[in-house]
Amino acid sequence: MNLNRRDFLSQGIAFGSLLFVPRLSWARGAKKADGARTLVMLHLRGGNDGLNTVVPYTDAEYKRLRPGLAIDRPLKIGREFGLHPRLDGLAKLYKKDRVAIVHGVGYPKPSYSHFRSTEIYYTGDMGGATAHARGWLGRAFAQKKSDAPVRAVAFEDEEPLAFSGAPGGVVTMRDFKDLKLPAAARTAAGLYRDYDNDEVAGRASEALSAARRMASLKPARGMFGGSLGDGLSKALALLRSDIDVEVIHLSLNGFDTHAKQGGAHADLMWQLGQNLHSFQEALDSTDLGARVTTLVFSEFGRRAGENLSGGTDHGAAYPAFVLGNVQPGFHGRAPSLDNLDDGNLRYTTDFRRIYATMLKGVLQIDPKPLLGAHKPLELLA
């Protein structure tokens, strides 16, 4: 379809939704702010087995519950707990005081459905149907207005529900080259200027400039591997650019380990540890190390005992990781293996307290209107 200039302008700035998949803000402010901080969120999709990630190696009940899956030689990081032996990269960061581990993350009356539990984590909503609910980060962005054209980037196939409800500034893509500018958009600023609207023309130019800069980026080089390495290398390139982004979201799939868990989980642990180590070391080589916080979470953990297929089924509580300028070590109380809830670990830390910590300490947003009485944890330095 061909549009003349007036027809094009009558569409307003609708072409923005086509340019920047799916939404880019049309406000000024692409320049990186002094001291700007970024939250990197990594979702371990499928439900990570927390007991074989952070191993309670001194607990005899652990080996009784898992005669075939128990880790015999974890990487000891404390008198009671160790990391999976393939998490060597994460263990190195732990020794450098760059890792905080939060025990027993979950929520009351847990759902064992991947879809429902993911909805709960992405919205922070414990109520009923959330098909049209706004995400916890979308609500946060709406609460704290910003002039930045880009506030959040998800290296995903679809926009995460966590960003739903944001007033703009959200980009979802698999690769930088996905950001292609239609020919009509290249003259947008000039078209607006022809109609004596310098303010809107400036906004259009600012947004187009941000899109061009993102489209020209290349993944950062480093010791990255696998799908997670691909995502983190792009996140690192974006962080090194002059585009001020508040949140970056990515995922690692494969954690639904119902059968033959040992080898599959070990491969995921290596990918997680190696890539996080490369990412954090690259950040720490610049001032980004003081400005970027990484949160590693899952939608739930696995059951305490192994099943007959050499795997573990859907569970509840699990350990989360926070990397960067943190109060290092363990936080919260580890779930008891002697007091299970129908075979599941009982949660001891509500995940919304971690969100409150990220909102207040990283994004500089008051968490109380969004999360109510869930107070921040002392996770950040």
Protein Blocks (a to p, Z undefined) as FASTA:
>chain_A
ZZdfklmmmnopmlmmmmmccbdcfbehibccehiacddddddehiaafklmmccfkbmk
lmmmmmmlpcfbdcdfbfkbccdfklmmmmmmmmnopaccdehiacehiafbfklmmmmm
mnopabdcfklcccfklmmmmmmgcfbfblbdcddfbdcfklgoiaghiacdfbfklmcc
dfklmmmmmmmmmnopaklmmmmmmmmmmmmmmmmpccdedjdehjklmmmmmmmmmmmm
mbdcfbdcdddehiacfbhklmmmmmmmmmmmmmmmmmmmmmmmpmklmmcccddddfbd
cdfbdcfkopacddfbdcdddedjddedjedjdddfklcgehiacdfbdfklmmmmmmmm
mnopafklmnomaccddfbZZ
